Amino acid sequence: MSKDALTPVDFWFDPLCPWAWITSRWILEVERQRPIEVRWHVMSLRVLNEDKDVSDGYRRNLQEGWGPVRVCVAAEQKYGSEVLGRLYTEMGTRRHHERQKFDRAFFEASLTAAGLDPALADAAESTDFDAAVRASHKDGIDRVGQEVGTPVIEVEGSAFFGPVVTPIPRGEAAVKLWDGVVAVASTDGFFELKRTRTREPSFD
């Protein structure tokens, strides 16, 4: 199938978020079964919550949020947006499955495994990329509004936050959820479905 026949699906992520990681693995499962092409973009929970009244514990969790998104943007600027998907996969696997810290060794290993220059790890400590992070974040968040988190997904002009789900839907379950989410999101005037989370993230 040619790329022209594929429906673009834009996906904004923050490597810090375990829920976005689960959703990203789900959308890749969908991509194997539906004629879509996922296009990756950076957003930032740190930026999203910088002026919000959040708990001290949550704000502490956001402290290390700048490093990974800066490195992602640095890689995007050097190589193009097409590298973001595989870099996110390397970061997410180390962070969420292996419980690694966001330190220089983490960034160098993720970049190297993604076939990218490990020296881009310097970006984690540099504010030079913050304006680009904020611009990418704004692009995504402007499509859905401020009362959301990560990920943000847009398909054929319909944008939404989520879905927030665990464990990762696979096979037929993945495309069933996709078809339902797209149907709901594309309904004129639809805004919200939600229930309280009763499970911790599962990456199986």
C-alpha positions, 0 to 999 in steps of 0.5 A: 500500500502506498503512503498516499493511501494511508490516513495520517494520525498525529500523536503528541507524547511526553516520554515521562507519561506511562499512560501515553506509553501504553497508548503509543504501543496500542496505536502501533498495534492499530497501524499494523492492522488499519491503513494509518500512518502515525506521525509523532510529535512532542508535548510536555506535561511540565509545560502543561502543568507549570501554571496549574494547581497540582499536588507537590508530589506530582510537581516533583514527578515533573521535575525531570520532564524537560530532559527527554523532550529536549532530546527528542526535539534535538533529534527531530531538528537534526534528522527530521520528525521521522526519527521520533517514533523509534527514539520514543520506543527506545526511551519508553522501553528503558523508562517504563519497562526497565525503570531507568532514570532520565540521566545522561547514560539513559539518553546516550543509550536511547539515541544510540539504539535508535541509530542517532548521534549520542552526543544529542544527550547534551540537549537534556541540560540545554534550554536552547530547545525549550522554545521548540518544545513549547511550540510543538506542545502548543500545536497539539494542545490547541487542538483539544484545549487545556483540560487534558494530558498526554497523549493527544491524537488527531485523525482527519480533523478530529483531535482528542486526549487519550484513550487512557487504557491498560493493559495495551490492547492487542489484535482485534481488541486494538482495532475495536477500540480504534474504530470506537474512539474515531467514531466518538471523536468525529461526532459533532459536539462530542466532548467527554467520556470518563471514569475513575482509573482503578488500575495502575499502568500495565505494560504487558 
